[in-house]
Amino acid sequence: MECPQGYERINATFCHDINECRLQGMCPNGECLNTIGSYRCRCKSGFVPDHLLSSCVVDNNPIVSEEKGPCYRFFSPGKQCLHPIAVQLSQQICCCTVGKAWGPHCEKCPVPGTDAFKEICPGGMGYTVPSVPRNPIRVLPPARTNTVHPPIRTTNRQYITKEEAIEALSVPEKNNPRIPEQKEVYGDHGQV
C-alpha cells in the first residue's frame, strides 16, 4: 500500500499524518502549523507566504504603518530631537511633510532620494499615500494532479491556469456599491 503525500506508512494497512513542523528548517521567518497531510506557515511581521505557502519571504509591498508618535521639526547634529509638533503623527505623515525626526526614540527621518525615503514616502516629499487595507482572499490551487481542469476565465478576459494563485474580492468588497458588479465565470460551472 502506498500512502498519499504528507503521510507515512505505519504498517501494511495504515498511513499516519507526518508532522512536517518537526522537521528542521520548516517555515523560516514564520511559525509552522501542521495540517492534515501537509503544513502551512504563519509569517512574522514584514514577511508573507511564498506561492507554495511553504516558507515566508520578505514582503515587498508592506502596508504603511498608521502608528502615531511625536514628530520633530529639527534634528540636531548632537542627535537631539527639537521642536515637537503639537499633535502625534504617523511616521509617513511626519517624514514626508515637515518632520526631520519621528517617534518616541527620536528616529531621524530618511534623507529624500534614498531607498528608505522612497519606502516611507512613495509619493515623494509633501505627499502621503493612504494605507489601503489588504484583505484579498488568496485562492491557491491544490497539489498538481493528472486530472485536466478547464482554465478559469476572469472578468478582464485573461485566463488563469490551475497552477497560478489568484486573488478574489471578499464578500463585503464584492457588494460595495462603488465597485461595478461583474459576472465571473469559472470554467463550465456557470456564473457566480
C-alpha positions in Angstrom: 0.0 0.0 0.0 1.3 3.5 -0.9 0.4 6.5 1.3 -0.6 9.9 -0.1 1.8 12.8 0.1 2.1 14.1 3.6 1.6 10.7 5.2 3.9 7.8 6.2 3.1 4.2 6.3 2.9 2.7 9.8 2.1 -0.9 8.7 0.6 -2.7 5.7 -2.8 -1.1 6.1 -2.4 2.2 7.9 -1.0 5.6 6.9 -0.3 8.3 9.5 0.0 12.1 9.0 3.5 13.4 9.1 4.1 16.4 11.3 6.2 18.4 8.9 6.7 21.1 11.6 9.0 18.7 13.5 11.4 18.7 10.5 14.4 21.1 10.7 14.2 24.3 8.7 10.4 24.5 8.2 8.9 27.9 7.8 11.9 30.2 8.1 10.7 33.7 9.2 7.5 32.2 10.5 5.6 29.7 12.6 4.9 26.2 11.2 1.3 24.9 11.5 0.8 21.2 10.9 -2.3 20.4 8.8 -3.8 17.1 7.7 -1.5 15.8 5.1 0.5 19.0 4.8 1.5 22.2 6.7 1.4 25.9 6.3 3.4 28.9 7.6 2.1 31.8 9.7 4.6 34.5 8.8 6.2 37.1 11.1 5.5 40.8 10.5 7.3 42.0 7.4 7.1 38.6 5.7 4.5 36.9 3.5 3.9 33.3 2.4 5.6 32.2 -0.8 3.5 30.9 -3.6 3.6 27.4 -2.2 2.8 28.5 1.4 5.9 26.6 2.5 8.1 29.4 3.7 8.0 33.1 4.4 9.7 35.7 2.2 10.2 39.4 2.6 7.0 41.4 1.9 7.9 43.8 -0.9 4.6 45.7 -0.6 4.4 46.5 3.1 1.4 48.3 4.4 2.3 51.8 5.6 2.2 51.9 9.4 -0.5 54.0 11.0 1.2 54.1 14.4 1.3 57.6 15.8 4.2 59.2 17.6 5.9 62.6 18.2 7.1 64.5 15.1 10.1 66.8 15.4 10.8 69.7 13.1 14.5 69.8 13.9 17.2 67.0 14.4 20.4 68.5 15.9 23.9 67.4 15.0 24.1 66.0 18.5 21.2 63.7 17.6 18.7 65.5 19.7 15.1 65.9 18.6 13.8 69.5 19.0 10.7 71.5 18.3 8.0 68.8 18.5 4.7 69.3 16.7 1.7 69.6 19.0 -0.1 66.5 17.6 1.0 62.9 17.2 1.5 61.8 13.6 2.3 58.7 11.7 6.0 58.3 10.5 4.8 58.7 6.9 2.9 62.0 7.5 5.8 63.4 9.7 8.8 62.4 7.5 7.1 63.1 4.1 6.0 66.6 5.1 7.6 68.8 7.8 9.4 66.5 10.1 13.1 65.8 10.5 12.7 63.0 13.1 9.9 60.9 14.4 8.8 58.6 17.3 9.4 58.0 21.0 13.1 57.1 20.3 13.8 60.1 18.1 14.4 58.2 14.8 15.9 60.5 12.2 13.7 60.7 9.0 15.3 59.2 5.9 17.0 61.6 3.5 14.9 62.4 0.4 16.0 60.4 -2.6 17.2 57.3 -0.6 15.6 53.9 -0.8 14.5 54.3 2.8 12.8 57.6 2.0 11.0 56.1 -1.1 9.7 53.2 1.1 8.1 55.6 3.6 7.2 58.3 1.1 6.4 56.6 -2.2 4.6 59.7 -3.4 7.6 61.9 -2.7 8.2 64.9 -0.4 4.9 66.6 0.6 2.7 63.7 -0.4 1.4 60.8 1.7 -0.2 57.6 0.4 -3.3 56.4 2.3 -3.0 52.9 3.8 -5.3 50.6 1.9 -6.3 47.5 3.8 -5.1 44.4 2.1 -7.5 41.5 2.7 -7.8 39.7 -0.6 -8.7 36.1 -0.4 -5.8 34.1 -1.7 -7.1 31.1 -3.7 -4.4 28.6 -4.2 -4.7 25.5 -6.3 -4.3 22.0 -4.8 -1.2 20.0 -5.5 -0.8 19.0 -9.1 -2.7 16.0 -10.2 -3.1 14.2 -13.6 -6.6 15.4 -14.0 -7.3 18.1 -16.6 -9.2 21.2 -15.4 -10.5 23.9 -17.7 -8.9 27.3 -17.4 -10.6 29.9 -15.2 -11.8 33.0 -17.1 -11.8 36.2 -15.2 -13.8 39.4 -15.7 -11.0 41.1 -17.6 -10.9 38.2 -20.1 -7.5 36.8 -19.1 -7.1 33.1 -18.5 -5.5 31.6 -15.4 -4.2 28.1 -15.3 -4.9 25.9 -12.3 -1.3 26.3 -11.2 -1.5 30.0 -10.7 -2.6 31.8 -7.5 -5.4 34.3 -7.9 -6.9 37.0 -5.7 -10.6 37.4 -5.3 -12.7 40.1 -3.6 -14.2 39.2 -0.2 -18.0 39.4 0.1 -18.0 42.9 1.7 -15.8 44.2 -1.1 -17.9 42.4 -3.8 -21.1 44.1 -2.5 -19.5 47.5 -2.4 -21.7 49.9 -4.5 -18.6 51.8 -5.7 -17.3 48.6 -7.5 -19.4 47.9 -10.6 -21.0 44.4 -10.5 -19.4 42.0 -12.9 -20.2 38.4 -13.5 -17.4 35.9 -13.0 -17.3 32.7 -15.0 -15.3 29.7 -13.8 -14.9 27.1 -16.5 -18.1 25.1 -17.2 -19.6 25.6 -13.8 -21.6 28.7 -14.6 -21.6 32.2 -13.2 -21.0 33.5 -9.7 
